[in-house]
């Protein structure tokens, strides 16, 4: 639904980021993959905040 309001470039960027975080290429991002992915792009997010992102 949100993707309808994004440009082609923005959607491509999101897909690229998802692929980078989905380390086992199963089409899903686990809590651990999200933590590692955020760390790789320079974001130190507390575990509680990462958990909130997963539940959103």
CHARMM-style PDB file with segment names, atoms N, HN, CA, C and O in Angstrom:
ATOM      1  N   UNK     1       0.831  -1.194   0.000  1.00  0.00      PROA
ATOM      2  CA  UNK     1       0.000   0.000   0.000  1.00  0.00      PROA
ATOM      3  C   UNK     1       0.871   1.252   0.000  1.00  0.00      PROA
ATOM      4  O   UNK     1       0.637   2.172  -0.784  1.00  0.00      PROA
ATOM      5  N   UNK     2       1.867   1.290   0.871  1.00  0.00      PROA
ATOM      6  HN  UNK     2       2.057   0.543   1.508  1.00  0.00      PROA
ATOM      7  CA  UNK     2       2.759   2.449   0.931  1.00  0.00      PROA
ATOM      8  C   UNK     2       3.549   2.573  -0.367  1.00  0.00      PROA
ATOM      9  O   UNK     2       3.839   3.684  -0.811  1.00  0.00      PROA
ATOM     10  N   UNK     3       3.899   1.444  -0.976  1.00  0.00      PROA
ATOM     11  HN  UNK     3       3.663   0.542  -0.616  1.00  0.00      PROA
ATOM     12  CA  UNK     3       4.706   1.462  -2.194  1.00  0.00      PROA
ATOM     13  C   UNK     3       4.024   2.219  -3.325  1.00  0.00      PROA
ATOM     14  O   UNK     3       4.699   2.704  -4.233  1.00  0.00      PROA
ATOM     15  N   UNK     4       2.706   2.330  -3.287  1.00  0.00      PROA
ATOM     16  HN  UNK     4       2.158   1.936  -2.549  1.00  0.00      PROA
ATOM     17  CA  UNK     4       1.986   3.064  -4.326  1.00  0.00      PROA
ATOM     18  C   UNK     4       2.375   4.535  -4.342  1.00  0.00      PROA
ATOM     19  O   UNK     4       2.232   5.201  -5.367  1.00  0.00      PROA
ATOM     20  N   UNK     5       2.863   5.048  -3.224  1.00  0.00      PROA
ATOM     21  HN  UNK     5       2.979   4.507  -2.391  1.00  0.00      PROA
ATOM     22  CA  UNK     5       3.196   6.459  -3.101  1.00  0.00      PROA
ATOM     23  C   UNK     5       4.692   6.731  -3.236  1.00  0.00      PROA
ATOM     24  O   UNK     5       5.135   7.865  -3.052  1.00  0.00      PROA
ATOM     25  N   UNK     6       5.467   5.708  -3.553  1.00  0.00      PROA
ATOM     26  HN  UNK     6       5.107   4.787  -3.702  1.00  0.00      PROA
ATOM     27  CA  UNK     6       6.915   5.864  -3.678  1.00  0.00      PROA
ATOM     28  C   UNK     6       7.325   5.856  -5.142  1.00  0.00      PROA
ATOM     29  O   UNK     6       6.639   5.289  -5.992  1.00  0.00      PROA
ATOM     30  N   UNK     7       8.450   6.494  -5.418  1.00  0.00      PROA
ATOM     31  HN  UNK     7       9.007   6.955  -4.727  1.00  0.00      PROA
ATOM     32  CA  UNK     7       8.980   6.474  -6.782  1.00  0.00      PROA
ATOM     33  C   UNK     7       9.608   5.107  -7.067  1.00  0.00      PROA
ATOM     34  O   UNK     7       9.858   4.320  -6.154  1.00  0.00      PROA
ATOM     35  N   UNK     8       9.851   4.849  -8.334  1.00  0.00      PROA
ATOM     36  HN  UNK     8       9.647   5.489  -9.075  1.00  0.00      PROA
ATOM     37  CA  UNK     8      10.494   3.598  -8.742  1.00  0.00      PROA
ATOM     38  C   UNK     8      11.857   3.465  -8.067  1.00  0.00      PROA
ATOM     39  O   UNK     8      12.242   2.378  -7.637  1.00  0.00      PROA
ATOM     40  N   UNK     9      12.579   4.573  -7.978  1.00  0.00      PROA
ATOM     41  HN  UNK     9      12.267   5.457  -8.327  1.00  0.00      PROA
ATOM     42  CA  UNK     9      13.904   4.556  -7.358  1.00  0.00      PROA
ATOM     43  C   UNK     9      13.818   4.232  -5.871  1.00  0.00      PROA
ATOM     44  O   UNK     9      14.644   3.484  -5.348  1.00  0.00      PROA
ATOM     45  N   UNK    10      12.816   4.796  -5.186  1.00  0.00      PROA
ATOM     46  HN  UNK    10      12.145   5.404  -5.611  1.00  0.00      PROA
ATOM     47  CA  UNK    10      12.655   4.531  -3.752  1.00  0.00      PROA
ATOM     48  C   UNK    10      12.311   3.067  -3.510  1.00  0.00      PROA
ATOM     49  O   UNK    10      12.839   2.452  -2.584  1.00  0.00      PROA
ATOM     50  N   UNK    11      11.433   2.505  -4.332  1.00  0.00      PROA
ATOM     51  HN  UNK    11      11.004   3.005  -5.084  1.00  0.00      PROA
ATOM     52  CA  UNK    11      11.071   1.091  -4.200  1.00  0.00      PROA
ATOM     53  C   UNK    11      12.297   0.220  -4.462  1.00  0.00      PROA
ATOM     54  O   UNK    11      12.524  -0.758  -3.750  1.00  0.00      PROA
ATOM     55  N   UNK    12      13.082   0.563  -5.471  1.00  0.00      PROA
ATOM     56  HN  UNK    12      12.897   1.357  -6.049  1.00  0.00      PROA
ATOM     57  CA  UNK    12      14.296  -0.203  -5.778  1.00  0.00      PROA
ATOM     58  C   UNK    12      15.268  -0.160  -4.607  1.00  0.00      PROA
ATOM     59  O   UNK    12      15.894  -1.170  -4.287  1.00  0.00      PROA
ATOM     60  N   UNK    13      15.402   0.994  -3.964  1.00  0.00      PROA
ATOM     61  HN  UNK    13      14.894   1.815  -4.224  1.00  0.00      PROA
ATOM     62  CA  UNK    13      16.284   1.122  -2.807  1.00  0.00      PROA
ATOM     63  C   UNK    13      15.827   0.269  -1.642  1.00  0.00      PROA
ATOM     64  O   UNK    13      16.642  -0.348  -0.955  1.00  0.00      PROA
ATOM     65  N   UNK    14      14.516   0.235  -1.419  1.00  0.00      PROA
ATOM     66  HN  UNK    14      13.854   0.736  -1.976  1.00  0.00      PROA
ATOM     67  CA  UNK    14      13.966  -0.586  -0.336  1.00  0.00      PROA
ATOM     68  C   UNK    14      14.201  -2.065  -0.630  1.00  0.00      PROA
ATOM     69  O   UNK    14      14.580  -2.824   0.263  1.00  0.00      PROA
ATOM     70  N   UNK    15      13.979  -2.475  -1.874  1.00  0.00      PROA
ATOM     71  HN  UNK    15      13.672  -1.858  -2.599  1.00  0.00      PROA
ATOM     72  CA  UNK    15      14.205  -3.877  -2.251  1.00  0.00      PROA
ATOM     73  C   UNK    15      15.674  -4.261  -2.076  1.00  0.00      PROA
ATOM     74  O   UNK    15      15.988  -5.355  -1.609  1.00  0.00      PROA
ATOM     75  N   UNK    16      16.566  -3.350  -2.456  1.00  0.00      PROA
ATOM     76  HN  UNK    16      16.311  -2.460  -2.835  1.00  0.00      PROA
ATOM     77  CA  UNK    16      18.002  -3.613  -2.310  1.00  0.00      PROA
ATOM     78  C   UNK    16      18.374  -3.771  -0.837  1.00  0.00      PROA
ATOM     79  O   UNK    16      19.127  -4.675  -0.477  1.00  0.00      PROA
ATOM     80  N   UNK    17      17.843  -2.888   0.012  1.00  0.00      PROA
ATOM     81  HN  UNK    17      17.231  -2.153  -0.281  1.00  0.00      PROA
ATOM     82  CA  UNK    17      18.122  -2.952   1.446  1.00  0.00      PROA
ATOM     83  C   UNK    17      17.574  -4.257   2.033  1.00  0.00      PROA
ATOM     84  O   UNK    17      18.237  -4.904   2.844  1.00  0.00      PROA
ATOM     85  N   UNK    18      16.366  -4.638   1.623  1.00  0.00      PROA
ATOM     86  HN  UNK    18      15.827  -4.112   0.964  1.00  0.00      PROA
ATOM     87  CA  UNK    18      15.771  -5.883   2.101  1.00  0.00      PROA
ATOM     88  C   UNK    18      16.658  -7.066   1.714  1.00  0.00      PROA
ATOM     89  O   UNK    18      16.951  -7.929   2.542  1.00  0.00      PROA
ATOM     90  N   UNK    19      17.078  -7.097   0.463  1.00  0.00      PROA
ATOM     91  HN  UNK    19      16.841  -6.396  -0.209  1.00  0.00      PROA
ATOM     92  CA  UNK    19      17.929  -8.200   0.001  1.00  0.00      PROA
ATOM     93  C   UNK    19      19.235  -8.265   0.771  1.00  0.00      PROA
ATOM     94  O   UNK    19      19.731  -9.352   1.067  1.00  0.00      PROA
ATOM     95  N   UNK    20      19.798  -7.098   1.100  1.00  0.00      PROA
ATOM     96  HN  UNK    20      19.395  -6.215   0.859  1.00  0.00      PROA
ATOM     97  CA  UNK    20      21.044  -7.058   1.865  1.00  0.00      PROA
ATOM     98  C   UNK    20      20.826  -7.621   3.272  1.00  0.00      PROA
ATOM     99  O   UNK    20      21.695  -8.312   3.805  1.00  0.00      PROA
ATOM    100  N   UNK    21      19.678  -7.330   3.869  1.00  0.00      PROA
ATOM    101  HN  UNK    21      18.972  -6.769   3.436  1.00  0.00      PROA
ATOM    102  CA  UNK    21      19.412  -7.786   5.237  1.00  0.00      PROA
ATOM    103  C   UNK    21      18.980  -9.247   5.290  1.00  0.00      PROA
ATOM    104  O   UNK    21      19.230  -9.922   6.289  1.00  0.00      PROA
ATOM    105  N   UNK    22      18.338  -9.748   4.239  1.00  0.00      PROA
ATOM    106  HN  UNK    22      18.136  -9.200   3.427  1.00  0.00      PROA
ATOM    107  CA  UNK    22      17.837 -11.125   4.204  1.00  0.00      PROA
ATOM    108  C   UNK    22      18.993 -12.070   3.889  1.00  0.00      PROA
ATOM    109  O   UNK    22      19.129 -12.552   2.764  1.00  0.00      PROA
ATOM    110  N   UNK    23      19.820 -12.325   4.896  1.00  0.00      PROA
ATOM    111  HN  UNK    23      19.709 -11.934   5.809  1.00  0.00      PROA
ATOM    112  CA  UNK    23      21.079 -13.051   4.682  1.00  0.00      PROA
ATOM    113  C   UNK    23      20.896 -14.489   4.217  1.00  0.00      PROA
ATOM    114  O   UNK    23      21.778 -15.026   3.547  1.00  0.00      PROA
ATOM    115  N   UNK    24      19.781 -15.126   4.552  1.00  0.00      PROA
ATOM    116  HN  UNK    24      19.064 -14.690   5.096  1.00  0.00      PROA
ATOM    117  CA  UNK    24      19.582 -16.506   4.105  1.00  0.00      PROA
ATOM    118  C   UNK    24      18.665 -16.593   2.888  1.00  0.00      PROA
ATOM    119  O   UNK    24      18.297 -17.687   2.458  1.00  0.00      PROA
ATOM    120  N   UNK    25      18.299 -15.438   2.335  1.00  0.00      PROA
ATOM    121  HN  UNK    25      18.598 -14.550   2.684  1.00  0.00      PROA
ATOM    122  CA  UNK    25      17.510 -15.355   1.096  1.00  0.00      PROA
ATOM    123  C   UNK    25      16.207 -16.151   1.134  1.00  0.00      PROA
ATOM    124  O   UNK    25      15.828 -16.783   0.147  1.00  0.00      PROA
ATOM    125  N   UNK    26      15.523 -16.115   2.285  1.00  0.00      PROA
ATOM    126  HN  UNK    26      15.830 -15.602   3.086  1.00  0.00      PROA
ATOM    127  CA  UNK    26      14.253 -16.831   2.378  1.00  0.00      PROA
ATOM    128  C   UNK    26      13.041 -15.913   2.205  1.00  0.00      PROA
ATOM    129  O   UNK    26      11.900 -16.358   2.330  1.00  0.00      PROA
ATOM    130  N   UNK    27      13.290 -14.631   1.917  1.00  0.00      PROA
ATOM    131  HN  UNK    27      14.217 -14.270   1.815  1.00  0.00      PROA
ATOM    132  CA  UNK    27      12.196 -13.693   1.699  1.00  0.00      PROA
ATOM    133  C   UNK    27      11.627 -13.088   2.964  1.00  0.00      PROA
ATOM    134  O   UNK    27      10.626 -12.373   2.927  1.00  0.00      PROA
ATOM    135  N   UNK    28      12.275 -13.379   4.091  1.00  0.00      PROA
ATOM    136  HN  UNK    28      13.089 -13.960   4.121  1.00  0.00      PROA
ATOM    137  CA  UNK    28      11.840 -12.849   5.382  1.00  0.00      PROA
ATOM    138  C   UNK    28      13.056 -12.313   6.121  1.00  0.00      PROA
ATOM    139  O   UNK    28      14.168 -12.815   5.952  1.00  0.00      PROA
ATOM    140  N   UNK    29      12.838 -11.290   6.941  1.00  0.00      PROA
ATOM    141  HN  UNK    29      11.935 -10.883   7.079  1.00  0.00      PROA
ATOM    142  CA  UNK    29      13.926 -10.754   7.757  1.00  0.00      PROA
ATOM    143  C   UNK    29      13.643 -11.097   9.212  1.00  0.00      PROA
ATOM    144  O   UNK    29      12.604 -10.728   9.760  1.00  0.00      PROA
ATOM    145  N   UNK    30      14.579 -11.807   9.830  1.00  0.00      PROA
ATOM    146  HN  UNK    30      15.423 -12.107   9.385  1.00  0.00      PROA
ATOM    147  CA  UNK    30      14.447 -12.154  11.244  1.00  0.00      PROA
ATOM    148  C   UNK    30      14.908 -10.977  12.103  1.00  0.00      PROA
ATOM    149  O   UNK    30      15.481 -10.011  11.599  1.00  0.00      PROA
ATOM    150  N   UNK    31      14.653 -11.073  13.382  1.00  0.00      PROA
ATOM    151  HN  UNK    31      14.187 -11.857  13.791  1.00  0.00      PROA
ATOM    152  CA  UNK    31      15.102 -10.052  14.320  1.00  0.00      PROA
ATOM    153  C   UNK    31      16.620  -9.890  14.237  1.00  0.00      PROA
ATOM    154  O   UNK    31      17.130  -8.770  14.203  1.00  0.00      PROA
ATOM    155  N   UNK    32      17.327 -11.001  14.205  1.00  0.00      PROA
ATOM    156  HN  UNK    32      16.913 -11.911  14.233  1.00  0.00      PROA
ATOM    157  CA  UNK    32      18.794 -10.953  14.143  1.00  0.00      PROA
ATOM    158  C   UNK    32      19.272 -10.345  12.830  1.00  0.00      PROA
ATOM    159  O   UNK    32      20.206  -9.542  12.829  1.00  0.00      PROA
ATOM    160  N   UNK    33      18.646 -10.715  11.713  1.00  0.00      PROA
ATOM    161  HN  UNK    33      17.888 -11.367  11.714  1.00  0.00      PROA
ATOM    162  CA  UNK    33      19.028 -10.144  10.419  1.00  0.00      PROA
ATOM    163  C   UNK    33      18.799  -8.633  10.400  1.00  0.00      PROA
ATOM    164  O   UNK    33      19.599  -7.892   9.829  1.00  0.00      PROA
ATOM    165  N   UNK    34      17.718  -8.178  11.018  1.00  0.00      PROA
ATOM    166  HN  UNK    34      17.068  -8.780  11.482  1.00  0.00      PROA
ATOM    167  CA  UNK    34      17.440  -6.744  11.075  1.00  0.00      PROA
ATOM    168  C   UNK    34      18.499  -6.029  11.901  1.00  0.00      PROA
ATOM    169  O   UNK    34      18.984  -4.967  11.512  1.00  0.00      PROA
ATOM    170  N   UNK    35      18.861  -6.615  13.049  1.00  0.00      PROA
ATOM    171  HN  UNK    35      18.467  -7.478  13.365  1.00  0.00      PROA
ATOM    172  CA  UNK    35      19.906  -6.014  13.896  1.00  0.00      PROA
ATOM    173  C   UNK    35      21.221  -5.897  13.134  1.00  0.00      PROA
ATOM    174  O   UNK    35      21.854  -4.841  13.140  1.00  0.00      PROA
ATOM    175  N   UNK    36      21.629  -6.978  12.480  1.00  0.00      PROA
ATOM    176  HN  UNK    36      21.115  -7.835  12.476  1.00  0.00      PROA
ATOM    177  CA  UNK    36      22.887  -6.993  11.732  1.00  0.00      PROA
ATOM    178  C   UNK    36      22.815  -6.008  10.563  1.00  0.00      PROA
ATOM    179  O   UNK    36      23.767  -5.269  10.311  1.00  0.00      PROA
ATOM    180  N   UNK    37      21.695  -6.001   9.859  1.00  0.00      PROA
ATOM    181  HN  UNK    37      20.923  -6.602  10.064  1.00  0.00      PROA
ATOM    182  CA  UNK    37      21.533  -5.099   8.720  1.00  0.00      PROA
ATOM    183  C   UNK    37      21.602  -3.642   9.122  1.00  0.00      PROA
ATOM    184  O   UNK    37      22.248  -2.842   8.444  1.00  0.00      PROA
ATOM    185  N   UNK    38      20.951  -3.286  10.208  1.00  0.00      PROA
ATOM    186  HN  UNK    38      20.427  -3.936  10.759  1.00  0.00      PROA
ATOM    187  CA  UNK    38      20.998  -1.906  10.689  1.00  0.00      PROA
ATOM    188  C   UNK    38      22.420  -1.526  11.093  1.00  0.00      PROA
ATOM    189  O   UNK    38      22.869  -0.407  10.844  1.00  0.00      PROA
ATOM    190  N   UNK    39      23.122  -2.471  11.718  1.00  0.00      PROA
ATOM    191  HN  UNK    39      22.757  -3.379  11.920  1.00  0.00      PROA
ATOM    192  CA  UNK    39      24.518  -2.226  12.108  1.00  0.00      PROA
ATOM    193  C   UNK    39      25.391  -1.992  10.870  1.00  0.00      PROA
ATOM    194  O   UNK    39      26.247  -1.108  10.870  1.00  0.00      PROA
ATOM    195  N   UNK    40      25.171  -2.790   9.811  1.00  0.00      PROA
ATOM    196  HN  UNK    40      24.475  -3.508   9.810  1.00  0.00      PROA
ATOM    197  CA  UNK    40      25.963  -2.662   8.583  1.00  0.00      PROA
ATOM    198  C   UNK    40      25.814  -1.287   7.941  1.00  0.00      PROA
ATOM    199  O   UNK    40      26.752  -0.785   7.322  1.00  0.00      PROA
ATOM    200  N   UNK    41      24.640  -0.677   8.085  1.00  0.00      PROA
ATOM    201  HN  UNK    41      23.878  -1.084   8.588  1.00  0.00      PROA
ATOM    202  CA  UNK    41      24.441   0.641   7.468  1.00  0.00      PROA
ATOM    203  C   UNK    41      24.709   1.772   8.454  1.00  0.00      PROA
ATOM    204  O   UNK    41      24.402   2.933   8.184  1.00  0.00      PROA
ATOM    205  N   UNK    42      25.295   1.412   9.614  1.00  0.00      PROA
ATOM    206  HN  UNK    42      25.544   0.469   9.833  1.00  0.00      PROA
ATOM    207  CA  UNK    42      25.764   2.429  10.540  1.00  0.00      PROA
ATOM    208  C   UNK    42      24.785   2.873  11.603  1.00  0.00      PROA
ATOM    209  O   UNK    42      24.986   3.911  12.233  1.00  0.00      PROA
ATOM    210  N   UNK    43      23.725   2.103  11.815  1.00  0.00      PROA
ATOM    211  HN  UNK    43      23.562   1.260  11.302  1.00  0.00      PROA
ATOM    212  CA  UNK    43      22.742   2.461  12.840  1.00  0.00      PROA
ATOM    213  C   UNK    43      22.882   1.529  14.038  1.00  0.00      PROA
ATOM    214  O   UNK    43      22.729   0.314  13.915  1.00  0.00      PROA
ATOM    215  N   UNK    44      23.172   2.110  15.190  1.00  0.00      PROA
ATOM    216  HN  UNK    44      23.296   3.097  15.290  1.00  0.00      PROA
ATOM    217  CA  UNK    44      23.242   1.348  16.432  1.00  0.00      PROA
ATOM    218  C   UNK    44      21.890   1.505  17.134  1.00  0.00      PROA
ATOM    219  O   UNK    44      21.672   2.474  17.861  1.00  0.00      PROA
ATOM    220  N   UNK    45      21.008   0.569  16.918  1.00  0.00      PROA
ATOM    221  HN  UNK    45      21.185  -0.218  16.328  1.00  0.00      PROA
ATOM    222  CA  UNK    45      19.652   0.646  17.453  1.00  0.00      PROA
ATOM    223  C   UNK    45      19.545  -0.304  18.641  1.00  0.00      PROA
ATOM    224  O   UNK    45      19.910  -1.474  18.526  1.00  0.00      PROA
ATOM    225  N   UNK    46      19.051   0.177  19.778  1.00  0.00      PROA
ATOM    226  HN  UNK    46      18.754   1.127  19.872  1.00  0.00      PROA
ATOM    227  CA  UNK    46      18.878  -0.704  20.940  1.00  0.00      PROA
ATOM    228  C   UNK    46      17.957  -1.882  20.611  1.00  0.00      PROA
ATOM    229  O   UNK    46      17.023  -1.748  19.820  1.00  0.00      PROA
ATOM    230  N   UNK    47      18.230  -3.030  21.222  1.00  0.00      PROA
ATOM    231  HN  UNK    47      18.989  -3.139  21.864  1.00  0.00      PROA
ATOM    232  CA  UNK    47      17.447  -4.237  20.960  1.00  0.00      PROA
ATOM    233  C   UNK    47      15.951  -4.010  21.132  1.00  0.00      PROA
ATOM    234  O   UNK    47      15.153  -4.519  20.346  1.00  0.00      PROA
ATOM    235  N   UNK    48      15.566  -3.252  22.151  1.00  0.00      PROA
ATOM    236  HN  UNK    48      16.215  -2.838  22.790  1.00  0.00      PROA
ATOM    237  CA  UNK    48      14.139  -3.004  22.395  1.00  0.00      PROA
ATOM    238  C   UNK    48      13.511  -2.258  21.219  1.00  0.00      PROA
ATOM    239  O   UNK    48      12.361  -2.515  20.864  1.00  0.00      PROA
ATOM    240  N   UNK    49      14.257  -1.342  20.618  1.00  0.00      PROA
ATOM    241  HN  UNK    49      15.192  -1.134  20.906  1.00  0.00      PROA
ATOM    242  CA  UNK    49      13.737  -0.590  19.472  1.00  0.00      PROA
ATOM    243  C   UNK    49      13.642  -1.467  18.227  1.00  0.00      PROA
ATOM    244  O   UNK    49      12.701  -1.335  17.444  1.00  0.00      PROA
ATOM    245  N   UNK    50      14.612  -2.359  18.043  1.00  0.00      PROA
ATOM    246  HN  UNK    50      15.376  -2.465  18.679  1.00  0.00      PROA
ATOM    247  CA  UNK    50      14.560  -3.284  16.911  1.00  0.00      PROA
ATOM    248  C   UNK    50      13.351  -4.202  17.076  1.00  0.00      PROA
ATOM    249  O   UNK    50      12.652  -4.492  16.105  1.00  0.00      PROA
ATOM    250  N   UNK    51      13.108  -4.653  18.291  1.00  0.00      PROA
ATOM    251  HN  UNK    51      13.676  -4.417  19.079  1.00  0.00      PROA
ATOM    252  CA  UNK    51      11.946  -5.499  18.559  1.00  0.00      PROA
ATOM    253  C   UNK    51      10.659  -4.753  18.210  1.00  0.00      PROA
ATOM    254  O   UNK    51       9.743  -5.339  17.631  1.00  0.00      PROA
ATOM    255  N   UNK    52      10.581  -3.470  18.555  1.00  0.00      PROA
ATOM    256  HN  UNK    52      11.324  -2.994  19.025  1.00  0.00      PROA
ATOM    257  CA  UNK    52       9.392  -2.671  18.234  1.00  0.00      PROA
ATOM    258  C   UNK    52       9.210  -2.562  16.722  1.00  0.00      PROA
ATOM    259  O   UNK    52       8.082  -2.605  16.230  1.00  0.00      PROA
ATOM    260  N   UNK    53      10.312  -2.421  15.979  1.00  0.00      PROA
ATOM    261  HN  UNK    53      11.228  -2.386  16.378  1.00  0.00      PROA
ATOM    262  CA  UNK    53      10.225  -2.375  14.521  1.00  0.00      PROA
ATOM    263  C   UNK    53       9.659  -3.679  13.968  1.00  0.00      PROA
ATOM    264  O   UNK    53       8.850  -3.665  13.041  1.00  0.00      PROA
ATOM    265  N   UNK    54      10.083  -4.795  14.532  1.00  0.00      PROA
ATOM    266  HN  UNK    54      10.741  -4.806  15.285  1.00  0.00      PROA
ATOM    267  CA  UNK    54       9.604  -6.095  14.064  1.00  0.00      PROA
ATOM    268  C   UNK    54       8.119  -6.291  14.347  1.00  0.00      PROA
ATOM    269  O   UNK    54       7.420  -6.967  13.592  1.00  0.00      PROA
ATOM    270  N   UNK    55       7.647  -5.706  15.422  1.00  0.00      PROA
ATOM    271  HN  UNK    55       8.214  -5.156  16.035  1.00  0.00      PROA
ATOM    272  CA  UNK    55       6.249  -5.874  15.807  1.00  0.00      PROA
ATOM    273  C   UNK    55       5.323  -4.891  15.094  1.00  0.00      PROA
ATOM    274  O   UNK    55       4.103  -5.054  15.119  1.00  0.00      PROA
ATOM    275  N   UNK    56       5.902  -3.874  14.460  1.00  0.00      PROA
ATOM    276  HN  UNK    56       6.893  -3.742  14.440  1.00  0.00      PROA
ATOM    277  CA  UNK    56       5.084  -2.843  13.797  1.00  0.00      PROA
ATOM    278  C   UNK    56       4.475  -3.362  12.513  1.00  0.00      PROA
ATOM    279  OT1 UNK    56       3.759  -2.630  11.828  1.00  0.00      PROA
TER     280      UNK     56
END
